[in-house]
Amino acid sequence: MNDRQTAHFRSILRAWKRELMEEVDRTVHHMQDEASNFPDPNDRATQESEFGLELRTRDRERKLLKKIESALNRIDDGTYGYCEETGEEIGLRRLEARPVATLSLEAQERRELAERQFRDREDGF
């Protein structure tokens, strides 16, 4: 991967990180502004359900932020774009689709196949 490509992916990752952080801020403000003690139990339950869904979404985004930070660290140390399993280059098209990818397409497919086979055995099917 050349310097221009590396800069391109660094830019994508930083923008994605900034976007997620802005969403976290919006969620915090939304939950503070909307937090009410409704007298009707149904209204309270609806609000708690909405907050729960929002918090689960933020938790997934928090995990994604860790992956983004890890990808930025890999760019800095020169290992970005290489498969963690095989050491081969991860294709640019895959990185465009999933900039935080750590496995080549083939390695990811092997891992998913093994997970499905293992899960099927545990389920007794």
Secondary structure, 3 states (H helix, E strand, C coil): CCHHHHHHHHHHHHHHHHHHHHHHHHHHHHHHHHCCCCCCHHHHHHHHHHHHHHHHHHHHHHHHHHHHHHHHHHHHHCCCCECCCCCCECCHHHHHHCCCCCCCHHHHHHHHHHHHHHHHHHHCC
